[in-house]
């Protein structure tokens, strides 16, 4: 990651203190001025203030430069500090800011090259303009620059890590949205496909019977079309209501009531299970899809719903006593299998005596 170019600026858009606060440490630039101000001319003082003001100006430009585009600003800052050393050796406190940019704005190899160039500039400045006390100038300037260079690399690493986390989270949310759209598409296909086909066929039959003069039979078919439409409308409302996420146990109460209203005798054995939000959502879908299939297709009268835990494993059983003459895995069953896979569990479906769905997965550890 660190060897790849990045397009980040050091400045935080909403953290102005973080951007400009470090300039507090540039106040060391004024120590030579404060200690020798009585012996300095107005021109010397003005020159030092001008050097500092121009450095702050260049620093502000560099803050908002992204990646390696900061190079001209850093070159100007380094040149200013170098020539400014002729006026005051307080420039040794400014080189460290350039070092931080070298660590932050460049890839690993380029950052070391820039840091090496900065150290050369420091040494040249010392020997050209502070020949007597060059060591006292080079030591603090180099130590501070190297230290801030390391902090710059650390900040780069942290920023890249945070950006990657944000991108990963956005990708997870995008995949979740896609999965949810696919689930809704499966629900609507199962819900609307068969009913709309029946309505279309019966409406077409009613039209033909009317044309043939069999008005009584046509009226019966029209009544059945109306009944199918009302039934479909009711199911659509239930499906839309189901999109409003409720808790698993509240969802089970609704499903049991639906089964009982459809004439089924329901035996339920539901334990309180520790579940994550994702696990609970998947279980809601599985129970809802299985119950919908039972209401639509089962010819039996007895349904058993069970949710239990044993030795860290969650066990889910949904059974009815209908007779399955021909088993075909449709979108509903495939959706249940997909949800079991999302739970990292095993799904077993049996049609030996009615339809029996068994799913096992690991319980969430508190």
C-alpha positions as CSV (number, residue, x, y, z in Angstrom):
1,X,0.0,0.0,0.0
2,X,2.8,2.4,0.9
3,X,4.6,1.9,-2.4
4,X,1.5,3.0,-4.4
5,X,1.0,6.7,-5.2
6,X,-1.7,8.4,-3.3
7,X,-3.7,11.5,-3.9
8,X,-4.0,13.0,-0.4
9,X,-3.3,16.4,0.9
10,X,-2.1,16.9,4.4
11,X,-4.8,19.3,5.3
12,X,-8.0,18.1,7.0
13,X,-11.0,19.9,5.5
14,X,-12.8,20.3,8.9
15,X,-9.8,20.5,11.2
16,X,-8.2,23.9,10.8
17,X,-6.4,23.7,14.2
18,X,-4.8,20.4,13.1
19,X,-3.7,22.1,9.9
20,X,-2.2,25.3,11.4
21,X,-1.6,24.3,15.0
22,X,1.8,22.8,14.4
23,X,3.1,26.2,13.4
24,X,3.2,27.0,17.1
25,X,6.5,25.1,17.2
26,X,7.9,27.4,14.5
27,X,8.1,30.1,17.2
28,X,11.6,28.8,17.9
29,X,12.5,30.7,14.7
30,X,12.3,33.9,16.7
31,X,14.6,32.9,19.5
32,X,17.7,34.4,17.8
33,X,15.7,37.5,17.2
34,X,14.6,37.8,20.8
35,X,18.0,37.2,22.2
36,X,19.8,39.7,19.9
37,X,17.1,42.2,19.0
38,X,19.0,45.1,20.6
39,X,22.0,44.6,18.2
40,X,19.8,44.1,15.1
41,X,18.9,46.8,12.7
42,X,15.4,47.5,11.5
43,X,16.3,46.0,8.2
44,X,17.5,42.7,9.8
45,X,14.3,42.4,11.9
46,X,12.1,43.2,8.8
47,X,14.0,40.6,6.8
48,X,13.5,37.9,9.5
49,X,9.8,38.7,9.7
50,X,9.5,38.6,6.0
51,X,11.2,35.2,5.8
52,X,8.8,33.8,8.4
53,X,5.7,35.3,6.7
54,X,6.8,33.9,3.3
55,X,7.5,30.5,4.9
56,X,4.0,30.4,6.5
57,X,2.5,31.3,3.1
58,X,4.4,28.4,1.4
59,X,3.3,26.1,4.2
60,X,-0.3,27.0,3.6
61,X,0.1,26.2,-0.1
62,X,1.8,22.9,0.6
63,X,-1.0,21.8,3.0
64,X,-3.5,21.5,0.2
65,X,-1.2,20.0,-2.4
66,X,-1.9,16.3,-3.1
67,X,0.8,13.7,-3.3
68,X,3.9,14.6,-5.3
69,X,2.4,17.8,-6.6
70,X,3.8,19.4,-3.4
71,X,7.3,19.2,-4.8
72,X,7.6,22.9,-6.1
73,X,6.3,24.2,-2.8
74,X,8.8,22.1,-0.8
75,X,11.6,23.2,-3.1
76,X,10.6,26.9,-2.5
77,X,10.5,26.3,1.3
78,X,13.9,24.6,1.3
79,X,15.4,27.4,-0.7
80,X,13.9,30.0,1.5
81,X,15.2,28.3,4.6
82,X,18.7,27.9,3.1
83,X,19.0,31.6,2.0
84,X,17.3,32.7,5.2
85,X,20.1,31.2,7.2
86,X,22.2,34.1,6.0
87,X,19.9,36.4,7.9
88,X,19.2,34.2,11.0
89,X,20.1,30.7,12.2
90,X,16.5,30.4,13.5
91,X,15.7,28.7,10.2
92,X,16.9,25.5,11.7
93,X,13.4,25.2,13.3
94,X,11.6,25.4,10.0
95,X,13.3,22.5,8.1
96,X,11.3,20.0,10.2
97,X,8.1,21.1,8.6
98,X,9.5,20.2,5.2
99,X,10.6,16.8,6.6
100,X,7.0,16.0,7.6
101,X,5.8,16.7,4.1
102,X,8.5,14.5,2.7
103,X,7.3,11.6,4.8
104,X,3.6,12.2,4.1
105,X,3.3,13.2,0.5
106,X,5.6,10.7,-1.2
107,X,5.9,7.0,-1.8
108,X,8.4,5.1,0.3
109,X,11.4,5.3,-2.1
110,X,10.7,8.9,-3.2
111,X,10.2,10.0,0.4
112,X,13.7,8.8,1.4
113,X,15.2,10.6,-1.6
114,X,13.4,13.8,-0.7
115,X,14.6,13.5,2.9
116,X,18.2,12.9,1.8
117,X,18.0,16.0,-0.4
118,X,16.6,18.0,2.6
119,X,19.6,16.9,4.8
120,X,21.9,18.0,2.0
121,X,20.2,21.4,2.0
122,X,20.6,21.7,5.8
123,X,24.3,20.9,5.6
124,X,24.9,23.3,2.8
125,X,23.0,26.1,4.7
126,X,25.2,25.4,7.8
127,X,28.5,25.5,6.1
128,X,27.7,28.4,3.8
129,X,26.1,30.7,6.4
130,X,27.0,29.4,9.9
131,X,30.5,28.1,9.3
132,X,31.7,28.7,12.9
133,X,28.8,26.9,14.6
134,X,27.7,24.7,11.8
135,X,27.3,21.6,14.1
136,X,25.0,23.5,16.4
137,X,22.9,24.3,13.4
138,X,22.9,20.9,11.7
139,X,22.2,18.8,14.7
140,X,18.8,20.2,15.8
141,X,17.7,20.8,12.2
142,X,18.6,17.3,11.1
143,X,17.2,15.6,14.3
144,X,13.9,17.4,14.1
145,X,13.6,16.9,10.4
146,X,14.2,13.2,10.6
147,X,11.8,12.8,13.6
148,X,9.0,14.7,11.7
149,X,9.8,12.7,8.6
150,X,9.0,9.5,10.5
151,X,5.8,11.0,11.9
152,X,4.8,12.0,8.3
153,X,5.2,8.4,7.1
154,X,3.1,7.2,10.1
155,X,0.4,9.7,9.3
156,X,0.4,8.6,5.7
157,X,0.0,5.0,6.7
158,X,-2.8,5.9,9.1
159,X,-4.6,7.9,6.4
160,X,-4.3,5.2,3.8
161,X,-5.6,2.6,6.3
162,X,-8.6,4.8,7.3
163,X,-9.4,5.4,3.6
164,X,-9.2,1.7,2.9
165,X,-11.6,1.0,5.8
166,X,-14.1,3.5,4.4
167,X,-13.9,2.0,1.0
168,X,-14.3,-1.5,2.4
169,X,-17.3,-0.4,4.4
170,X,-18.8,1.3,1.3
171,X,-18.3,-1.9,-0.7
172,X,-19.9,-4.0,2.1
173,X,-22.9,-1.7,2.1
174,X,-23.1,-1.8,-1.7
175,X,-23.0,-5.6,-1.7
176,X,-25.6,-5.6,1.0
177,X,-27.9,-3.4,-1.0
178,X,-27.4,-5.6,-4.1
179,X,-28.2,-8.7,-2.0
180,X,-31.3,-7.0,-0.6
181,X,-32.5,-6.1,-4.1
182,X,-32.0,-9.7,-5.2
183,X,-34.0,-10.9,-2.2
184,X,-36.8,-8.5,-2.9
185,X,-36.8,-9.6,-6.6
186,X,-37.1,-13.2,-5.5
187,X,-39.9,-12.4,-3.1
188,X,-41.8,-10.5,-5.7
189,X,-41.3,-13.2,-8.3
190,X,-42.6,-15.9,-6.0
191,X,-45.4,-13.6,-4.8
192,X,-46.6,-12.2,-8.2
193,X,-45.6,-14.7,-10.8
194,X,-48.1,-17.5,-10.2
195,X,-51.0,-15.3,-9.2
196,X,-50.6,-12.9,-12.1
197,X,-50.4,-15.9,-14.5
198,X,-53.6,-17.3,-13.1
199,X,-55.4,-13.9,-13.3
200,X,-54.3,-13.5,-17.0
201,X,-55.5,-17.0,-17.9
202,X,-58.8,-16.6,-16.1
203,X,-59.4,-13.2,-17.6
204,X,-58.7,-14.5,-21.1
205,X,-61.0,-17.5,-20.4
206,X,-63.8,-15.1,-19.2
207,X,-63.4,-13.0,-22.4
208,X,-63.7,-16.2,-24.6
209,X,-66.7,-17.4,-22.6
210,X,-68.4,-14.0,-23.0
211,X,-67.8,-14.1,-26.8
212,X,-69.2,-17.6,-26.9
213,X,-72.3,-16.5,-25.0
214,X,-71.6,-18.5,-21.9
215,X,-72.3,-15.6,-19.7
216,X,-72.8,-17.5,-16.4
217,X,-69.5,-19.3,-16.7
218,X,-67.8,-16.0,-17.7
219,X,-69.3,-14.4,-14.6
220,X,-67.9,-17.2,-12.5
221,X,-64.4,-16.8,-14.0
222,X,-64.6,-13.0,-13.5
223,X,-65.5,-13.5,-9.9
224,X,-62.5,-15.8,-9.5
225,X,-60.3,-13.2,-11.1
226,X,-61.5,-10.6,-8.6
227,X,-60.9,-13.0,-5.7
228,X,-57.4,-13.8,-7.0
229,X,-56.7,-10.0,-7.3
230,X,-57.9,-9.4,-3.7
231,X,-55.8,-12.3,-2.4
232,X,-52.8,-11.0,-4.3
233,X,-53.3,-7.5,-3.0
234,X,-53.4,-8.9,0.6
235,X,-50.2,-10.8,0.0
236,X,-48.4,-7.8,-1.5
237,X,-49.4,-5.8,1.6
238,X,-48.0,-8.5,3.8
239,X,-44.8,-8.5,1.8
240,X,-44.4,-4.7,2.0
241,X,-45.1,-4.9,5.7
242,X,-42.4,-7.6,5.9
243,X,-39.9,-5.2,4.5
244,X,-40.2,-3.1,7.6
245,X,-37.8,-5.1,9.7
246,X,-39.3,-6.4,13.0
247,X,-37.7,-8.7,15.5
248,X,-37.5,-12.4,14.9
249,X,-39.9,-13.4,17.6
250,X,-42.5,-10.7,16.7
251,X,-42.2,-12.0,13.1
252,X,-42.8,-15.6,14.2
253,X,-46.0,-14.5,16.0
254,X,-47.2,-12.9,12.8
255,X,-46.4,-16.1,10.8
256,X,-48.1,-18.4,13.3
257,X,-51.2,-16.2,13.1
258,X,-51.1,-16.5,9.3
259,X,-50.8,-20.3,9.5
260,X,-53.7,-20.5,11.9
261,X,-55.9,-18.2,9.8
262,X,-55.2,-20.5,6.9
263,X,-56.5,-23.5,8.9
264,X,-53.2,-25.1,10.0
265,X,-52.5,-26.5,13.5
266,X,-49.2,-25.0,14.6
267,X,-46.8,-26.5,17.2
268,X,-44.0,-24.2,18.0
269,X,-40.9,-24.6,20.2
270,X,-39.0,-21.4,20.1
271,X,-36.0,-20.8,22.4
272,X,-34.4,-17.4,22.9
273,X,-31.2,-17.4,20.9
274,X,-28.4,-14.9,20.9
275,X,-28.3,-13.6,17.3
276,X,-26.5,-10.9,15.4
277,X,-28.7,-8.4,13.4
278,X,-27.6,-10.2,10.2
279,X,-28.4,-13.6,11.5
280,X,-31.8,-12.4,12.8
281,X,-32.6,-10.9,9.4
282,X,-31.7,-14.1,7.6
283,X,-33.8,-16.2,10.0
284,X,-36.8,-13.9,9.5
285,X,-36.5,-14.4,5.8
286,X,-36.2,-18.2,6.1
287,X,-39.3,-18.6,8.4
288,X,-41.3,-16.2,6.2
289,X,-40.4,-17.9,3.0
290,X,-41.1,-21.4,4.4
291,X,-44.4,-20.4,5.9
292,X,-45.5,-18.7,2.6
293,X,-44.6,-21.9,0.7
294,X,-46.7,-24.0,3.2
295,X,-49.7,-21.7,2.9
296,X,-49.5,-21.8,-0.9
297,X,-48.6,-25.4,-1.6
298,X,-49.1,-27.7,1.4
299,X,-52.2,-29.9,1.5
300,X,-51.6,-30.8,5.1
301,X,-53.0,-29.4,8.3
302,X,-50.1,-29.7,10.8
303,X,-47.0,-27.4,11.0
304,X,-44.1,-27.6,13.4
305,X,-41.8,-24.6,14.0
306,X,-38.7,-25.1,16.1
307,X,-35.7,-23.0,17.0
308,X,-33.2,-24.3,19.6
309,X,-29.6,-24.3,20.6
310,X,-27.3,-27.1,21.6
311,X,-23.5,-27.0,22.3
312,X,-23.0,-23.7,20.5
313,X,-25.1,-24.7,17.5
314,X,-28.5,-23.2,16.5
315,X,-31.0,-25.7,15.1
316,X,-34.0,-24.6,13.0
317,X,-36.7,-27.0,11.9
318,X,-39.8,-26.2,9.8
319,X,-42.1,-29.2,9.0
320,X,-45.6,-29.8,7.6
321,X,-47.5,-33.0,7.0
322,X,-48.6,-32.4,3.4
323,X,-48.0,-34.9,0.7
324,X,-45.3,-33.9,-1.8
325,X,-45.8,-35.7,-5.1
326,X,-43.3,-33.7,-7.1
327,X,-40.5,-31.6,-5.5
328,X,-39.1,-28.8,-7.5
329,X,-36.6,-26.3,-6.1
330,X,-38.0,-22.8,-7.0
331,X,-36.8,-19.3,-6.1
332,X,-38.3,-19.6,-2.6
333,X,-36.3,-22.8,-1.7
334,X,-33.2,-21.3,-3.4
335,X,-33.6,-18.2,-1.4
336,X,-33.7,-20.3,1.8
337,X,-30.5,-22.1,0.8
338,X,-28.8,-18.8,0.0
339,X,-29.8,-17.5,3.5
340,X,-28.5,-20.6,5.1
341,X,-25.2,-20.1,3.2
342,X,-25.1,-16.5,4.5
343,X,-25.4,-17.9,8.0
344,X,-22.4,-20.2,7.2
345,X,-24.7,-23.1,8.1
346,X,-26.0,-26.4,6.6
347,X,-29.4,-26.7,5.0
348,X,-31.2,-30.1,4.6
349,X,-34.5,-30.4,2.9
350,X,-36.6,-33.6,3.0
351,X,-39.9,-34.5,1.3
352,X,-40.3,-38.1,2.7
353,X,-43.3,-37.1,4.9
354,X,-44.4,-33.6,3.9
355,X,-41.8,-30.8,3.6
356,X,-39.1,-30.6,6.2
357,X,-36.4,-27.9,6.3
358,X,-33.5,-28.2,8.8
359,X,-30.8,-25.6,9.1
360,X,-27.9,-25.6,11.5
361,X,-25.3,-22.9,12.1
362,X,-23.0,-21.6,14.9
363,X,-24.5,-19.6,17.7
364,X,-23.2,-16.0,18.2
365,X,-20.7,-15.9,21.1
366,X,-21.5,-13.1,23.6
